[in-house]
Amino acid sequence: MSVDEMRHPLTVRERPEAGPVEAVIFDWGGTLTPWHTIDLGQQWRVFAREVHGIPIESDEVPQEDLDRAHELAERIHAVEADAWQQVRDEQRGAHLDDILRKAGIDPQHDRHHVALAAYRRFWEPHTHTDPQVRPLWEGLRARGLKVGVLSNTIWSGDYHREIFERDGVLDLIDGDVYSSEIQVVKPHREAFEAAAAAVGVPMANAVYVGDRLFEDVLGSQEVGMRAIWVPHSDIPADQQVTVDVEPDGVAHELIDVLEIVDGWLAP
């Protein structure tokens, strides 16, 4: 289904009927992590300086080296921007390694391992899991519900699991799916199918929680899931899609998901 086709309002007749709740699946960035507005060019300037061995805090660097690092950073940034545009236009997944290769970088090169470590250090302050996630997930599991993750991301599943393990919540995830490792992204039906399969429930028995009305709310509702919107993120205008859709619930704090889900569990 194209983006233009999905701009039309969702109607009750078009939406499959939801069944009993058996799982709650979460978006990652802006949902499980607080939204941060980030200079996306800076991530690659940090990366490129490491590739060329330029100390971050140094004024004694030949201009030629600085120019080379700047050119590399700009090249990777442009390739990444094209990849994300493909994600939005064609609903196809992209992987960081492929982006780097297209920009002329070998991800397995020793110097590039060092650069990727610097790249991760740049992102670390922006990846911390919301403190409400653990009590929320413990509450869901105490109710006999599965917990899942489905994220549109260029990062590997292993990297995301390292983040969850660092923040002490990995043990509460029953299944997780990342668009970097499948061929599609939200709101494509197959992304939600993969997430439901990962936690072992039919899509009609899953709730999806996310911060974007198009990818998360509309996408999940069209496949039969209930959708909870977390309206926290300052999503850039060029990433927004105008949709006429009403979430099944709105969580002003993540922990509110428990109360919303309880309403669907009540006999």
N, C-alpha and C positions, 0 to 999 in steps of 0.2 A: 504494500500500500504506500502510495507516495505521500509526501508532506502535504501537498495541496489537497489530496483526498481527505486527509485527517484534520483539516481545518474546520470541517463542517461540524455542527453541534451533534453531540451524541444523544440519541433518543432512547426511551425505555424499550421500545420495540427492538432496537438494534442490539441492546445489551443483553447478554446471556444472564440467566437467573443465578444468583449466588447461592451456594449451599452452606451447610454448617461450617464454622470456622475451625480449621485444623492447623493452620500455620500463619505466621506473620513474616513477611519478607521485606527487607529494608534496602533502600538506596543507600549509598555511602556518602559521597561528598555533598556537604550542605545539609545532610540529614543526620547521619551518625557522627559526623564531624561538624563543628560550627563553620559557617560560611566565612571565608576571608577573601577580600579583594586583593589580588596578587599581580605584581608586575611580571607577566609571563616571559618577557624578554630577559629578565634578570636571571632566571633559572639557567638559561643557555649561556649567558655571559660568565656565570660561575663555572659551568661545565667547560667552556672553551678555554678559560684561563688555566684550568687544571690540565687540559690536553696539552697546552703549550708551556706548562711549567711556570706560569706567572703567579707569584704570590698575590693573594687577595689584597693585602695592605702593603703596597710597594709603589714608590714613585720613581724608582730607578730601573725602569724597564725600557728597552729600546722601542721606539715608536713602531718599527717594523713588526715586532712581536705583538704589540698591542693591536695593530691593524689586522694581523692574521687571526688573532683571537676574535676580534670584532666581526670579521667576515664569516668565520665559522659559526659564531653565535647567530648571526642574522640568517645564515643559510639553514641551520637546523630549525630556527623559529619559523621560517617560511614553510618548510616542509611540514612541521607540526600543524601549522594553521591550515594548510591544505588537507591534512589528514582529518582534522576536526570538521572541516567543511564537508568532506566526504561522509563523515559520520552523520551529520545533520541532513544532508541532501539525499543520501542513498541508504541510510540506516545500515551501513557496513562497519564492522569493527576495525580497529587499528591497534597496533602494538608498538611500544616504544622502540624495541629493537629494529623493527622495520623502518620506522621514522629515521633512526640514526643511520641505518644502511643506505637509505635513499639520499641522505645528506652527505654520504661519502665516509661515514664513520663505521669502523668495525667494532661492534660491542664487545668482542672477545679480546681485543688488544689490551695489554697490561696498562698502558697509560689511560685508556678509556675506562678501565675498571676504577681507577683512581678518580677520574672525572665523574663517573656515575655515583661514587660515594659522596663527592661534593654536592652533586645534584640532589641526592637524598637528604643531605644535611640542610640544604636550602629549604626543602619541603617539610622537614620534620616539625617545625612549629605549627604548620598548617594541617597536620594529619592527626592531631590528637583526638581520640574518641571522647564524645560528650560524656561527662561523669554520670549522666542518668541512664546510659546504655546498660550497664551491668544490672542495676536494680530492675530496669524495665524487662530485660531479657530473662532474668531470674523469675520475675513475676509471670511472664508468658509461659515459661516452662513449668512453673508450679501449677498452672492451669491446664497442663497437658498439651500445650501447643508447641509446634516446631518453630524454630527461628532460622531465617534465611537471609542471605544478602544477594542482591543483584545490582551491579554497578556498571555504568558506562565509563570506561577507563582505558587508558593506554598502558597502564601498569600491569604487571603479571599478577596472577592469583597468589603466587608465593610471596610477593612483596606485600600485598594487602594482608595476607595471613600473618606476616611478620609484624605488621602494624597492630593487628588485633591482639597478637600474643604479647607484644610490648605493653599494651594497655590493659592486659589482664581480662580479655573477654573472648578469646578464641575458643575456649572450652564450651561456650554457650551456643556456638553456631552449629546447626544441624546440616546445612548445605549452603554453598556459596558459588556464584557464577559471575564471571567478569567478561565484559564484551571483548577485551583484548584476546580472549582465548576461544571465542566462538565467532561465527561469521557475521553476526548481526548485533544491533544495539537496540535499546528501548527507543521508540515504542513498538518495535517489530514484535509480532506475536511470538516468534520463535525464542526471543530472549526470555519472555515470561514463561513459556513452556519449559525452557531449560531450568529456570529457577524453581518452578513447581516440582519438576522431576527431581531436582537436587535435594529437596526436603521430603519427597515421597508423598505428595498429596496432589489431587486434581486441582486445576487452576480455580475452579469454582469454590474450592474450600480454602483458598488463600486470601489473605489481606496484603495489600502492598502499601508501603509507607515511603513517601518521597517529597521533595521540595519543589518539583516542577509540574505544572499543570498539564503540559503536553506529554512529555515522556513518561511521567510517573502516574498521574491521575487518569488522563484519557487512555493512555496505553494499557494500563492494567484493567480499567473498567471494560474496555472493548473485548477483553478475553475472558471476562466473567468474574474477575476478582473484585472485591471491595477495595476502595482506595481511601487512604488517609493522607491528607496534605499537611506538610510542615512548612508554613509560610515564612521562613526565616531568611531566605537567600536573596541577595541583591543580584539577580541574574542579569548579565549584560544584555542590552537590547538586541544585539545581533544573534543571540542564542535563544530568544524568545519566539514562540509561535502562538498567535492569537487563537484561543479555543474557547468555545462556550460549553463549559463542563462544570458540574458541581460535585465536589468530593463527597464521599459518604461520611467523612468525619474530618475535623480540623484539629490538629494537635499543636497548641501554642507552646507547649513544652513536650519533649519526647515522652516523658512519663505519663502524659495525658493519653497516650495510646492505650494504656491498660484500661482506663475507664471506658474509652470508646469501644474497645473489644469486649469488655464485660457486658456492654449493652447488647451485643450480638450473641453472647453466650447464654444470656438469661433465657430460661424456658418460656 
